[in-house]
C-alpha cells in the first residue's frame, strides 16, 4: 500500500471525518478505497455487458441480470438491508 494526498472540498472532508468519528465508515481513506473498488467493479460489469450485448444500450434490466449472475444483488441486500436501486 502506498500513501498519497488528495484534495477535497472542505464540506466533503468534514462529512467524511464526521462519519468516521461516528463509526459509519472505517476511515476516510478506507471509505475512498471502497468507493474506488465499487467503481472498478461497476466498470467490469459494464464491459462484460457490452461484450455480451454489443451496441445495444445498457439499461436497468441488463444491470439487474448482471447483478443476479454475479450474486451482487443478494450481497448488497444482506449488507444494507435495502434492495439495489431502491429509494
Protein Blocks (a to p, Z undefined) as FASTA:
>chain_A
ZZddddddfklmmmmmmmmmnopafbfklmmmmmmmmmmmmmmmmmmmmmmnomaccdfk
lmmmmmmmnommmmmmmmnopaehiZZ
